[in-house]
Amino acid sequence: MADGKHRDDKIIAVHHNDPRFKDFSSLKDVPDHMRLEIKHFFETYKALQNMKVKVLSLRGGAHLLYF
């Protein structure tokens, strides 16, 4: 994503014991509507600061880490 002229990558994490996400192992597993909600959040979360944000893409990582 980009806010202003700067790229501002984000990482989304969930607790590994959260039963809502137990079947998710990649971005492909995230339902389309949930991806739209995530995109919308990042497009609007800086609105109160009068900043515009552009979501360039949602991409999954090559590795998942569990702690």
Order of alpha helices (4+ residues) and beta strands (2+ residues): beta-beta-alpha-beta
